Amino acid sequence: MMTKERQTYDKEFKQKAVELSFARGNAREIAEELGIRPELLYRWRREHQKYQNNSFPGKGRPKMTDLESAVARLRKELRDGKGYLKKGGKHLLQERWKIYKFISDHHTRFTIEMMCKVFKVTKSSYYRWLSEGPSKRWQENEKLLVEIMDIFEESKDSYGSIRMTRELKAKGWTVGQNKVAKMMRAAGIRAKRRRKFKVTTDSKHNYPVAANLLNRKFRATRPGEVWVSDITYCRTKNGWLYLTVIIDLYDRKVIGWSMSKSLSTEETIIPAWIMAIWNRPITQELIFHSDRRTQYACNEFTKILKANKLISQSMSRKGNCWDNAVAESFFKTIKVEWIYGHNYINQEQAQLSIFEWIESWYNRRRRHSALEYQTIEEFEKNNYKFKTAA
C-alpha cells in the first residue's frame, strides 16, 4: 500500500499564511482557502508570535527570539576572537544604548571587557551609562525607530524616507526627512528597489485602433474624467494569472480590476469594466485610455464603449509604453512591492494575495507621490466627495 507523500511548505508560504490570517481575523477560513489544516495554521501562528522574523528557519536550524539570536552572534564573535563589528549598519545592536543594555543584560555570561571590545565601546562610557541611564534623546529616538520599523513593515517593505516622513507626520511626529533617512540607513531599513520592467503588449491584430486622445496628459480635474487600463501577468507554480486594472487618473484609485487564468476579453477587461462602472457610474464625459492590445480593440469591448455616448476611447501609439505611463507605473509598483516577493503555489493563492494588496493597501493606506504623498482616502477626504448625478 502506497503512503501519501507529506506536504511541505516553505518559509514564505507559512509567513504569508500567518500574516493573512491575522489580517483577516479568521484562521479557519484562511486555512480552507489555502488548502491546509486549521490546526497547522494555528501552530504556525503560535510560532510566529513567539519568534517573529526568526520563525520557520528550516533545514534543522533552531528557532530563536531576537535576543537569543543576538546572543548567538555575540558568542560567535567571542569564539572567533573578533574584536570588531561587521560594517554596514545592519547589526541588531548598532544603537549605542542598545549595546550598553545588551552588555548589562549579559554580564553574567560574558566579561564586560570582552563585550566592550566586541562592540567597540569603552568601559568608562558603559559604566557612565549604567549610572545615568539612557538620555531622553536616546529614548525618543528609540520610540521613533520602533515607529519607523512598524510603518516599514505595514508598507510591505516599500517606503523610502519621503513616504516614511509623511506617514510619521500623519501619526503626530514632528520630524524631518533627513533625520528619518539617517535613522533608516543606520537601522539597515531600505525600500525595495524597482527592477527593469519589460512591456509585453501584443497589438498584432486587424481591429480598428483609436486615436491617442490622452496624449500623455496624466492629470485630471475631476473623478470620472480619464480612466486608464492595462493588463499584466503574474507567474505561479501552477500557471499564469492575468491582472487587468482600470485606474481613475484623478485620485489614482484602482476602481476596477479582474484576475483571470486566460487572456480572453470576457475574463479580462469586461469584468474589470463592470466593476469600474459599478464603483463610479459614468455621468460626465470620460476618456478611456489603454494600449492597442486585442482585448481593448476587439468588437466585444468597443461595442460596450460605443453604447455610452459620454465615452471616448483612446489608445497609445504603437510600441510606446510611455503613452500609458500611469498604468505601467502601477504594474511596476505592485510587482516590486508585492508580487516579486512571493512564490505563488497556484493562481488562487495569487488572487487572494493581489486582492489584499490592492484593496487593503494600495487603495486605502499607501502614500502616492502623484497625490503629494497623501493616501487615496486622505485625498478623497480633502478634495471631494464622490457623488452620482441625479
N, C-alpha and C positions, 0 to 999 in steps of 0.2 A: 504493500500500500504506500503510495506516494504521500509524503508530508508536504503541507502547504508552506511555501517559502515565506519566511518572516519579512514583513515590510519594514524598510528602514527609511528614516527621514534625516535630511541634512540639517545643519545648524540654522541656516537661513529660513528653511521651512518652519522649523519649530519656533523661531523668534517671531516671524510674521504671524503665525497662527495665534501665538500668545498675545501679541500686540493687538490683533484684530479682535480677539475675544474680550480683552479689556475695553477696547474702544466701543464695541457693540454691546457689551454687558451681558451677553448670553452665550456662555461657553458651549452648552449643548447644541445650540443652533449652529454655531461656527463649526463645531466638530462634525456635525452632519454634512454641512456644506463642503468641508474639506475631505470628507471620507475617512475620518479617523474616529477611534473610540473616545467617548467623552471622558472616561477616566484617564486616558492617556493625556488629553489636553489639560485636565486638572493637574496632573502630575507635572507637566511642563510649566504650568503657571506657578506652582509652588516653588519649583527650582528657580524660575526667573525672578520671583520676588525675593528669594534669599541671595542669589548670586549675581543678579543683574547682568551686565555685559560679559561676565565670566561664565555664564550658563552654557550648557551643551558643548563642552570643549571637544568631545570626540576623541577617537584613537587612544583611549585609555588614559588621557590626561586628567588629573584631578580637578574637581570644581573648587574654586576658591573665591572668597569675598575679596573686595578691593584691598582691604587691609592685609589679608593673607597673601595676596598676590604681591603687594609691596614688600612684605617680609621675605618672601621667596626671592625677589630680585635683590634685596639687600644682602641676604645670605650668600647669593651667588657672587656679589661684589666682594664680600668679605672672604669667601672661599678662594676666589681667584686672586686676591690680594690687590685689587684695583683701588687706587685712591682718587679716582676721578669719575665724573658722570659723563654719559654719552651726550654729545652735542645734539641740539635740535629743538629743545623746548617741549618735548612730548612726555617728559618724565612726570609720573604721578605726583612726585613731591617737589616740584620745582619752585613753588611759592615758599619764600623763606620761612614764614611762620609755620607752614606745614612741616617743613624739615625739622624745626625745633620741636614741634608737637610729636612727631614720629620718634625723635630721639628720646623725648621724655617718656613716651609710652613703652619703649622697648629697651630702656637702660638696664633692665634685669637680664635681658638676653644677650646684649652686645655691650662692649665697653663704650663709654661716651667718647673717648679719644678716637676709637676706630670709626664710629659713626660720623663724627665731625670731619674726619679725614675723607671718608667716602663722599659725604655731601658737600665738601669744600666750604665749611663754615668754621669759625674759630670757637674754641671752648668758651672764651670770655663772652662772646656775643650770645652764645646759647645760655650761659648762666645769667646774663643780664635779662634775656627774655624770660627765663624761668622765674626771676624775682619780680619783674614788672608786668608780665603777661603781654599778649598781643595788643598793639596800639589800636585806637579807634579807627584809624585809617585802614589798617590791615583788616579789621573786622568788616568794615564797609566794603572793601574790595572783595573780600571773600563772599559776602552776600551777593554782590554784583556778579561775581564769577559763577556762582550757583545759578543765578537767574539766566545768565548767558547760556550756560550749558543746557538748562531746561528748554529755553527758546530754540536752541540749535537742534535739540532732539525733536521738538514739536515740528520744526521746519523740514524734517526728513533730511537733516544734514545739508540743507541747501542755502542757508542765509549767510551772506557775507557781512562785512561791518556796516554797510549802509542800511540794509534792511534790519539788521540786528539793532542798530541805534534807534531806528524808527519804532520798532516794537518795544524797546525798553522805555522810550519816552511815552508811548501809549499806555504803558503799565505804571507810569508815575515817576520814573527815574529821571534825574537831571544829569545827563552825561553826554560828552562829546564823542564824535565818531573816531577821532584819533585815539582816545583812551580805549574805546571799545576794540578798535583794531589791534592796539598794542596788547591788550589782555587776551584777545583771541589768539594772536601769534604765540604769546607766552604759554598758553594752555594747549597749543597744538590743535586748535579748532580751525579747520579750513573747509570752506564750502566746496561742494563737488564741482569739478571743472567740466566744461562742455567739451564733448568730443566733436570731431568733424562729422557733419551731418550730410548724409547722401540723399538727394532728392530722387525719387523713383516714379515720377509721373509718367504714365503711358497715355499719350494723346494720339496714337495711331488709329484713327477711325474716320469714317466718312460722314459723320454728323455735322450739321452747321455749327460754327463757332461764333460766340457772341463777342462784341467789341469790348475793349478794356475801358469800361466807363469809370472805374475807380481810379485808375491812373496813379496809383501809389499814394492816394490821399487817405492816410490811415487815421484820420481824426474825424469824429462825428460830433454833431452838436446836440443830438437827442437820441434816446433809445429808439431802436427800430429804424434808424436811418440807413445803416450799412451793416450787413451781415457777411462774414467771410467763412469759407468752409474748405476743408481738405480731408484727405484720407491717408492714414499711415498703417504700418503693420507692427505687430508685436510677436516675437518668437516664443513658442512654448515647446516643451519636450514632446507634446502630442500634436503639433501642427501650428499653423499660423492663426493669429487673431487680428482682425482688421478693425481699426478705430476710426470712426467718422465723427467730426465735430463741426458745429456751427457756433461762431463767436460773434457777439454784438460788439462792434468797434467802440461804441460809446463808453462802456464800462468794462470791456474785455471779458465779460462773463460768457462761459460756455452755456448757451441756452438750449442747445440740442446736441445729442450725441447718440451713437449706436455702436455696438460691438458685435461683430459677426465672424463666422467661420468661412464665409465666401465673400467675393467682391461683387456680387450681383447688386444691381440698383435697388432691388426690393429689400435687401438686407443692410445696405449701407446708407445712402443719402435719404431715401424715403422715410424710414423710421426716425432718423435724426431730424428731418424737416417737420414731421408730425409733432415731435416733442418741442421743437422750437416755436411753432405757431401756437401750441398749447400754452407754453410759458409766456410768450409775448405775442399776442394776436396782432396782426398787421392792420393798422388803422391809418397809416400815412404812407407816402411814397418810400419805397425801400429798394436799395441796390443790393442784389445778392451776387457776391463775387466768389469765384473759385478758379482753379486751374482748368485745363482743357480735357481732362480725362473723360472717358466714356460715360461714367456714371452721371456726370453733370450735363453732358451734351446729348444724351440719348432722348428719344421721343417720350419715353415713360416719365422722365423728370421734367423736361421742358414744358410738357403739357400742363403739369401741375403749376408751374410758374406763370405760364401764359393765361391760366384761368383767372388769375387775380391781376387786374389792370394796374394796380398800385406797384407791382413788382417789375423791376428792370434787371435782366440778367447781364452779368459782366464776367469776362474771363481774362486770365493772364495771357500775355503774349507767349508765343511758342518758345519753350525752353528757358523761360525767365522766371525763376523761383522768387525773385525779389518783388514781383508784382503781387505776390500773395504772402508777403513777409510776416504778417501777424500770425497767420495760421501756421506757417513754417516755424516761427519762433515758439509757438505753443508746443509743437511737437518736440522741438529741441529741449524745451523745459521739462516736459513730462518724461522724456526718455532719460535725460541726465539725472534729474532729481528723483526719479522713481523707478522706471522700467528697467534701466540698466543695472540697478541694484538688486534685481530679483532674478531668480532662475525658475520660471514658472513650470509646474508639472504639466498643466493642461490649460485649455482655453478658459475653463470655468474659474480656475484659480486666478488667472489673469484678469478676467472680467470683474471679479469681486475686488481685486486689488486696485484696478484702474478706476472703478466706480468710487471707491473710498477716496482716492486721491483727488478726483475732480470735484465731487460733491461735498466732502468734509474738509478739504484743504484748499484747493485752488479757488473755488467759487466763494469761499467763506473767510478763510483766515490768512491766505498767502498775501504778502505785500507786493504790489505791482509797480514797477518803475513808471509805466505809462500813466498811472493814476497818482503820480507824485508820492509813491510808496504808501499809499493807503490800501487797505483791503477793499474788495468789491463791496462788502457790506458797509464799510465806512463811507465809501464814495457814494453809494446809493443814499445813505442817510444824510450826507452833507449836500448833495446836489439835486436829487429828485426823488419823487415817489412815483413809481410806475403806475400809470392809470390807463385803462382801456377807454376808448371813446364811447360816448353814449350812443 
